[in-house]
Amino acid sequence: MHNSSTSKMASDPEQKPAEKENLHPRNSHRAGYEFKQLCKSNPQLKAFVAANQYGDESIDFSNPNAVKALNKALLKQFYGVDHWDIPEGYLCPPIPGRADYIHYMADLLGEINNGVIPRGGKIQVLDIGMGANCVYPLIGSSVYDWEFVGTDIDPVAIRSAKDIVSSNKRFQDKIILRLQANKANIFKGIIKQGEGFDLTICNPPFHASLQEAQASTATKWKKLGINKQPAALNFGGQKTELWCYGGEAGFIRRMVEQSLLVAHQCLWFSTLVSKKDTLPVIYKALKAVNAQDVKTISMTHGQKVSRIVAWTFLTPEEQTAWRNKFWRGSH
């Protein structure tokens, strides 16, 4: 399930890049961005499209309004999301990478189903820290017809996600939103008694402080050859979305420890891991809670390498029993 190849560029710099082979084979965005088509999906995008240094159409990814207009177009064209917006300053995530996470999780479920990816409302997914953008539930519901529960500790994020769902009829029966009232808890107070989830997904806060988040952004601009320091992070983000006590490692360690409380109510737990240095902390925590199986999936998006770490407390026999019980009926 590892996929750490990098995308191949055409030898002639004037040509467009070759297909993005680093993205998951089922990812709709492997062919890159067709801006003419995307501008039809969202005419507002047109104002941000211009030729880049290679003569190709592109946008200024350091401009949050341009990124937001691109996301609106992508969500409409590929996922049937007619109305999508987020409050100013909230995280506006890159869609191709979010889609990759969903596709790899689909593969993981397929592994215990004779290679066939289970589709439809019988599959229940919990998105922890969904954010104001609601992107994972929108993609997963659109592509695989799964049902989602999205959670967040920020009432503004929950309200924004509710606005998105209520203004898109096709998702109204597919996505439920729950506010996590206790910031110390991840699963407690969210997963109800008798409830079961096939997957939990999470895009945790990366940083331990605002200063760390800003320093990381400055480094990113330098790598991209952008000399200016934008006032905002290009993908936005509020405090709860970007940093937390203990940073990424601290948050995921708490998630692993708390997953033990609902060990048999979830088939697979998972999280994105941005920093390689976080992995030993996660593996140590997973060993301490006696996880039955742990999988690490590599993803490469441009210059950025990230990983998904997934774990289960169920034995292979229990996983098969879960499939037979839930996937042939409903939760």
TIVEX-572871 format. One record per residue (C-alpha): x, y, z; residue in three letters; residue number from 1. Coordinates in steps of 0.05 Angstrom, whole numbers, plus 5000, padded with zeros to 4 digits. Layout:
{site {X, Y, Z}, "ALA", NUM}
...
REM end
This chain:
{site {5000, 5000, 5000}, "MET", 1}
{site {5061, 5046, 5000}, "HIS", 2}
{site {5063, 5097, 4945}, "ASN", 3}
{site {5124, 5141, 4951}, "SER", 4}
{site {5141, 5153, 4878}, "SER", 5}
{site {5149, 5225, 4855}, "THR", 6}
{site {5115, 5255, 4794}, "SER", 7}
{site {5154, 5257, 4729}, "LYS", 8}
{site {5165, 5323, 4694}, "MET", 9}
{site {5167, 5328, 4618}, "ALA", 10}
{site {5239, 5337, 4593}, "SER", 11}
{site {5220, 5401, 4555}, "ASP", 12}
{site {5207, 5456, 4607}, "PRO", 13}
{site {5157, 5488, 4559}, "GLU", 14}
{site {5113, 5427, 4561}, "GLN", 15}
{site {5062, 5414, 4615}, "LYS", 16}
{site {5082, 5366, 4670}, "PRO", 17}
{site {5066, 5292, 4658}, "ALA", 18}
{site {5009, 5259, 4695}, "GLU", 19}
{site {5017, 5264, 4771}, "LYS", 20}
{site {5037, 5191, 4781}, "GLU", 21}
{site {5049, 5204, 4855}, "ASN", 22}
{site {4974, 5211, 4867}, "LEU", 23}
{site {4931, 5150, 4881}, "HIS", 24}
{site {4910, 5114, 4817}, "PRO", 25}
{site {4836, 5130, 4828}, "ARG", 26}
{site {4849, 5203, 4845}, "ASN", 27}
{site {4811, 5248, 4797}, "SER", 28}
{site {4866, 5300, 4800}, "HIS", 29}
{site {4923, 5259, 4769}, "ARG", 30}
{site {4917, 5297, 4704}, "ALA", 31}
{site {4931, 5364, 4738}, "GLY", 32}
{site {4886, 5425, 4736}, "TYR", 33}
{site {4848, 5441, 4671}, "GLU", 34}
{site {4835, 5514, 4686}, "PHE", 35}
{site {4789, 5527, 4626}, "LYS", 36}
{site {4742, 5473, 4650}, "GLN", 37}
{site {4749, 5494, 4723}, "LEU", 38}
{site {4732, 5566, 4706}, "CYS", 39}
{site {4666, 5540, 4676}, "LYS", 40}
{site {4651, 5507, 4743}, "SER", 41}
{site {4668, 5570, 4781}, "ASN", 42}
{site {4672, 5634, 4738}, "PRO", 43}
{site {4702, 5671, 4798}, "GLN", 44}
{site {4766, 5630, 4788}, "LEU", 45}
{site {4781, 5665, 4722}, "LYS", 46}
{site {4805, 5729, 4756}, "ALA", 47}
{site {4861, 5690, 4790}, "PHE", 48}
{site {4887, 5649, 4730}, "VAL", 49}
{site {4950, 5672, 4695}, "ALA", 50}
{site {5010, 5643, 4658}, "ALA", 51}
{site {5066, 5618, 4704}, "ASN", 52}
{site {5141, 5617, 4689}, "GLN", 53}
{site {5132, 5557, 4643}, "TYR", 54}
{site {5076, 5590, 4604}, "GLY", 55}
{site {5023, 5545, 4634}, "ASP", 56}
{site {4958, 5569, 4664}, "GLU", 57}
{site {4961, 5570, 4740}, "SER", 58}
{site {4943, 5611, 4802}, "ILE", 59}
{site {4983, 5645, 4856}, "ASP", 60}
{site {4980, 5592, 4911}, "PHE", 61}
{site {5003, 5644, 4962}, "SER", 62}
{site {4936, 5681, 4952}, "ASN", 63}
{site {4883, 5651, 4998}, "PRO", 64}
{site {4826, 5679, 4954}, "ASN", 65}
{site {4855, 5644, 4893}, "ALA", 66}
{site {4861, 5578, 4931}, "VAL", 67}
{site {4789, 5584, 4955}, "LYS", 68}
{site {4764, 5598, 4884}, "ALA", 69}
{site {4803, 5537, 4859}, "LEU", 70}
{site {4773, 5493, 4914}, "ASN", 71}
{site {4702, 5516, 4897}, "LYS", 72}
{site {4714, 5496, 4825}, "ALA", 73}
{site {4745, 5429, 4841}, "LEU", 74}
{site {4691, 5410, 4891}, "LEU", 75}
{site {4637, 5428, 4841}, "LYS", 76}
{site {4667, 5395, 4780}, "GLN", 77}
{site {4691, 5330, 4811}, "PHE", 78}
{site {4647, 5319, 4872}, "TYR", 79}
{site {4581, 5352, 4856}, "GLY", 80}
{site {4586, 5405, 4911}, "VAL", 81}
{site {4545, 5463, 4885}, "ASP", 82}
{site {4553, 5509, 4944}, "HIS", 83}
{site {4617, 5513, 4985}, "TRP", 84}
{site {4646, 5569, 5027}, "ASP", 85}
{site {4686, 5578, 5091}, "ILE", 86}
{site {4693, 5636, 5140}, "PRO", 87}
{site {4752, 5682, 5128}, "GLU", 88}
{site {4816, 5657, 5158}, "GLY", 89}
{site {4795, 5584, 5163}, "TYR", 90}
{site {4835, 5526, 5132}, "LEU", 91}
{site {4826, 5519, 5057}, "CYS", 92}
{site {4858, 5451, 5043}, "PRO", 93}
{site {4889, 5426, 4978}, "PRO", 94}
{site {4836, 5379, 4949}, "ILE", 95}
{site {4881, 5327, 4913}, "PRO", 96}
{site {4916, 5308, 4978}, "GLY", 97}
{site {4851, 5302, 5016}, "ARG", 98}
{site {4823, 5257, 4961}, "ALA", 99}
{site {4885, 5213, 4966}, "ASP", 100}
{site {4873, 5200, 5040}, "TYR", 101}
{site {4801, 5177, 5025}, "ILE", 102}
{site {4824, 5131, 4969}, "HIS", 103}
{site {4877, 5098, 5011}, "TYR", 104}
{site {4827, 5085, 5066}, "MET", 105}
{site {4780, 5054, 5015}, "ALA", 106}
{site {4837, 5007, 4996}, "ASP", 107}
{site {4846, 4989, 5069}, "LEU", 108}
{site {4773, 4969, 5075}, "LEU", 109}
{site {4778, 4930, 5010}, "GLY", 110}
{site {4834, 4887, 5040}, "GLU", 111}
{site {4785, 4850, 5084}, "ILE", 112}
{site {4732, 4846, 5029}, "ASN", 113}
{site {4769, 4805, 4977}, "ASN", 114}
{site {4797, 4868, 4945}, "GLY", 115}
{site {4728, 4897, 4933}, "VAL", 116}
{site {4719, 4967, 4961}, "ILE", 117}
{site {4655, 4971, 5001}, "PRO", 118}
{site {4609, 5028, 4980}, "ARG", 119}
{site {4544, 5058, 5005}, "GLY", 120}
{site {4515, 5080, 5070}, "GLY", 121}
{site {4534, 5016, 5106}, "LYS", 122}
{site {4604, 5046, 5112}, "ILE", 123}
{site {4608, 5095, 5170}, "GLN", 124}
{site {4667, 5143, 5177}, "VAL", 125}
{site {4685, 5189, 5234}, "LEU", 126}
{site {4724, 5252, 5215}, "ASP", 127}
{site {4759, 5281, 5276}, "ILE", 128}
{site {4773, 5356, 5271}, "GLY", 129}
{site {4736, 5362, 5206}, "MET", 130}
{site {4744, 5438, 5204}, "GLY", 131}
{site {4700, 5490, 5173}, "ALA", 132}
{site {4713, 5463, 5103}, "ASN", 133}
{site {4680, 5394, 5112}, "CYS", 134}
{site {4723, 5368, 5054}, "VAL", 135}
{site {4735, 5296, 5075}, "TYR", 136}
{site {4661, 5280, 5084}, "PRO", 137}
{site {4643, 5314, 5018}, "LEU", 138}
{site {4695, 5274, 4979}, "ILE", 139}
{site {4681, 5208, 5014}, "GLY", 140}
{site {4605, 5215, 5006}, "SER", 141}
{site {4611, 5235, 4934}, "SER", 142}
{site {4661, 5182, 4910}, "VAL", 143}
{site {4641, 5122, 4953}, "TYR", 144}
{site {4572, 5141, 4979}, "ASP", 145}
{site {4596, 5131, 5051}, "TRP", 146}
{site {4563, 5164, 5111}, "GLU", 147}
{site {4603, 5210, 5156}, "PHE", 148}
{site {4602, 5240, 5225}, "VAL", 149}
{site {4645, 5302, 5227}, "GLY", 150}
{site {4669, 5330, 5293}, "THR", 151}
{site {4704, 5393, 5316}, "ASP", 152}
{site {4717, 5432, 5380}, "ILE", 153}
{site {4703, 5498, 5345}, "ASP", 154}
{site {4629, 5519, 5342}, "PRO", 155}
{site {4644, 5565, 5283}, "VAL", 156}
{site {4673, 5506, 5243}, "ALA", 157}
{site {4612, 5463, 5259}, "ILE", 158}
{site {4565, 5519, 5238}, "ARG", 159}
{site {4604, 5529, 5173}, "SER", 160}
{site {4602, 5454, 5157}, "ALA", 161}
{site {4527, 5453, 5173}, "LYS", 162}
{site {4516, 5510, 5123}, "ASP", 163}
{site {4554, 5471, 5070}, "ILE", 164}
{site {4514, 5407, 5081}, "VAL", 165}
{site {4447, 5442, 5085}, "SER", 166}
{site {4459, 5479, 5020}, "SER", 167}
{site {4477, 5415, 4982}, "ASN", 168}
{site {4416, 5368, 4981}, "LYS", 169}
{site {4455, 5306, 4959}, "ARG", 170}
{site {4496, 5307, 5023}, "PHE", 171}
{site {4441, 5322, 5074}, "GLN", 172}
{site {4428, 5249, 5091}, "ASP", 173}
{site {4502, 5231, 5087}, "LYS", 174}
{site {4537, 5278, 5136}, "ILE", 175}
{site {4522, 5288, 5210}, "ILE", 176}
{site {4560, 5340, 5251}, "LEU", 177}
{site {4577, 5337, 5325}, "ARG", 178}
{site {4610, 5389, 5369}, "LEU", 179}
{site {4663, 5361, 5416}, "GLN", 180}
{site {4647, 5400, 5480}, "ALA", 181}
{site {4708, 5376, 5519}, "ASN", 182}
{site {4774, 5395, 5486}, "LYS", 183}
{site {4811, 5341, 5525}, "ALA", 184}
{site {4769, 5286, 5493}, "ASN", 185}
{site {4775, 5259, 5422}, "ILE", 186}
{site {4726, 5200, 5420}, "PHE", 187}
{site {4690, 5206, 5486}, "LYS", 188}
{site {4625, 5245, 5480}, "GLY", 189}
{site {4625, 5234, 5404}, "ILE", 190}
{site {4620, 5159, 5394}, "ILE", 191}
{site {4555, 5137, 5425}, "LYS", 192}
{site {4541, 5072, 5461}, "GLN", 193}
{site {4525, 5017, 5410}, "GLY", 194}
{site {4552, 5059, 5352}, "GLU", 195}
{site {4605, 5031, 5306}, "GLY", 196}
{site {4652, 5063, 5255}, "PHE", 197}
{site {4689, 5028, 5199}, "ASP", 198}
{site {4741, 5083, 5196}, "LEU", 199}
{site {4764, 5143, 5236}, "THR", 200}
{site {4804, 5195, 5198}, "ILE", 201}
{site {4841, 5257, 5223}, "CYS", 202}
{site {4883, 5314, 5198}, "ASN", 203}
{site {4914, 5335, 5264}, "PRO", 204}
{site {4943, 5404, 5281}, "PRO", 205}
{site {5015, 5403, 5258}, "PHE", 206}
{site {5047, 5454, 5305}, "HIS", 207}
{site {5056, 5466, 5379}, "ALA", 208}
{site {5048, 5542, 5374}, "SER", 209}
{site {5031, 5601, 5328}, "LEU", 210}
{site {5105, 5618, 5323}, "GLN", 211}
{site {5121, 5548, 5298}, "GLU", 212}
{site {5065, 5552, 5247}, "ALA", 213}
{site {5091, 5619, 5221}, "GLN", 214}
{site {5163, 5595, 5217}, "ALA", 215}
{site {5140, 5534, 5178}, "SER", 216}
{site {5103, 5578, 5128}, "THR", 217}
{site {5164, 5623, 5119}, "ALA", 218}
{site {5206, 5561, 5103}, "THR", 219}
{site {5153, 5537, 5053}, "LYS", 220}
{site {5153, 5603, 5016}, "TRP", 221}
{site {5229, 5602, 5012}, "LYS", 222}
{site {5228, 5532, 4981}, "LYS", 223}
{site {5177, 5555, 4930}, "LEU", 224}
{site {5220, 5615, 4913}, "GLY", 225}
{site {5170, 5665, 4938}, "ILE", 226}
{site {5207, 5723, 4970}, "ASN", 227}
{site {5148, 5760, 4999}, "LYS", 228}
{site {5121, 5739, 5066}, "GLN", 229}
{site {5045, 5739, 5059}, "PRO", 230}
{site {5004, 5766, 5117}, "ALA", 231}
{site {4965, 5701, 5121}, "ALA", 232}
{site {4983, 5627, 5113}, "LEU", 233}
{site {4964, 5609, 5041}, "ASN", 234}
{site {4914, 5556, 5062}, "PHE", 235}
{site {4891, 5596, 5122}, "GLY", 236}
{site {4876, 5562, 5187}, "GLY", 237}
{site {4852, 5579, 5257}, "GLN", 238}
{site {4888, 5562, 5322}, "LYS", 239}
{site {4851, 5496, 5332}, "THR", 240}
{site {4866, 5475, 5260}, "GLU", 241}
{site {4940, 5490, 5259}, "LEU", 242}
{site {4969, 5483, 5329}, "TRP", 243}
{site {4955, 5451, 5396}, "CYS", 244}
{site {4989, 5432, 5461}, "TYR", 245}
{site {5045, 5383, 5445}, "GLY", 246}
{site {5038, 5395, 5369}, "GLY", 247}
{site {5025, 5338, 5321}, "GLU", 248}
{site {5061, 5285, 5363}, "ALA", 249}
{site {5024, 5304, 5426}, "GLY", 250}
{site {4956, 5304, 5393}, "PHE", 251}
{site {4966, 5237, 5358}, "ILE", 252}
{site {4993, 5204, 5421}, "ARG", 253}
{site {4930, 5226, 5458}, "ARG", 254}
{site {4888, 5199, 5401}, "MET", 255}
{site {4922, 5131, 5404}, "VAL", 256}
{site {4914, 5128, 5480}, "GLU", 257}
{site {4840, 5148, 5476}, "GLN", 258}
{site {4826, 5100, 5419}, "SER", 259}
{site {4833, 5044, 5469}, "LEU", 260}
{site {4767, 5069, 5502}, "LEU", 261}
{site {4729, 5052, 5438}, "VAL", 262}
{site {4775, 4996, 5414}, "ALA", 263}
{site {4718, 4950, 5391}, "HIS", 264}
{site {4672, 5005, 5365}, "GLN", 265}
{site {4719, 5021, 5307}, "CYS", 266}
{site {4748, 4976, 5254}, "LEU", 267}
{site {4806, 5020, 5234}, "TRP", 268}
{site {4832, 5084, 5266}, "PHE", 269}
{site {4877, 5129, 5225}, "SER", 270}
{site {4911, 5196, 5222}, "THR", 271}
{site {4953, 5238, 5175}, "LEU", 272}
{site {5025, 5248, 5198}, "VAL", 273}
{site {5061, 5308, 5170}, "SER", 274}
{site {5128, 5301, 5206}, "LYS", 275}
{site {5172, 5240, 5200}, "LYS", 276}
{site {5199, 5253, 5270}, "ASP", 277}
{site {5129, 5240, 5297}, "THR", 278}
{site {5128, 5167, 5274}, "LEU", 279}
{site {5171, 5137, 5331}, "PRO", 280}
{site {5125, 5171, 5382}, "VAL", 281}
{site {5064, 5141, 5349}, "ILE", 282}
{site {5093, 5071, 5343}, "TYR", 283}
{site {5113, 5072, 5416}, "LYS", 284}
{site {5043, 5093, 5436}, "ALA", 285}
{site {5011, 5039, 5393}, "LEU", 286}
{site {5056, 4986, 5424}, "LYS", 287}
{site {5035, 5010, 5493}, "ALA", 288}
{site {4960, 5001, 5477}, "VAL", 289}
{site {4973, 4933, 5444}, "ASN", 290}
{site {4945, 4950, 5375}, "ALA", 291}
{site {4934, 4886, 5335}, "GLN", 292}
{site {4958, 4914, 5268}, "ASP", 293}
{site {4991, 4979, 5246}, "VAL", 294}
{site {4999, 5004, 5174}, "LYS", 295}
{site {5038, 5063, 5148}, "THR", 296}
{site {5021, 5090, 5080}, "ILE", 297}
{site {5066, 5141, 5045}, "SER", 298}
{site {5039, 5198, 5002}, "MET", 299}
{site {5078, 5248, 4961}, "THR", 300}
{site {5046, 5314, 4939}, "HIS", 301}
{site {5094, 5359, 4903}, "GLY", 302}
{site {5154, 5369, 4949}, "GLN", 303}
{site {5116, 5346, 5010}, "LYS", 304}
{site {5118, 5275, 5036}, "VAL", 305}
{site {5066, 5256, 5088}, "SER", 306}
{site {5040, 5191, 5115}, "ARG", 307}
{site {4977, 5158, 5140}, "ILE", 308}
{site {4984, 5114, 5202}, "VAL", 309}
{site {4926, 5066, 5212}, "ALA", 310}
{site {4915, 5017, 5269}, "TRP", 311}
{site {4863, 4967, 5293}, "THR", 312}
{site {4850, 4929, 5357}, "PHE", 313}
{site {4812, 4874, 5320}, "LEU", 314}
{site {4844, 4807, 5302}, "THR", 315}
{site {4838, 4783, 5230}, "PRO", 316}
{site {4780, 4738, 5252}, "GLU", 317}
{site {4745, 4796, 5287}, "GLU", 318}
{site {4754, 4839, 5225}, "GLN", 319}
{site {4720, 4786, 5182}, "THR", 320}
{site {4664, 4781, 5233}, "ALA", 321}
{site {4657, 4857, 5231}, "TRP", 322}
{site {4651, 4855, 5155}, "ARG", 323}
{site {4599, 4799, 5157}, "ASN", 324}
{site {4558, 4834, 5211}, "LYS", 325}
{site {4558, 4906, 5187}, "PHE", 326}
{site {4572, 4907, 5112}, "TRP", 327}
{site {4516, 4859, 5096}, "ARG", 328}
{site {4467, 4900, 5136}, "GLY", 329}
{site {4474, 4967, 5168}, "SER", 330}
{site {4503, 4995, 5232}, "HIS", 331}
REM end
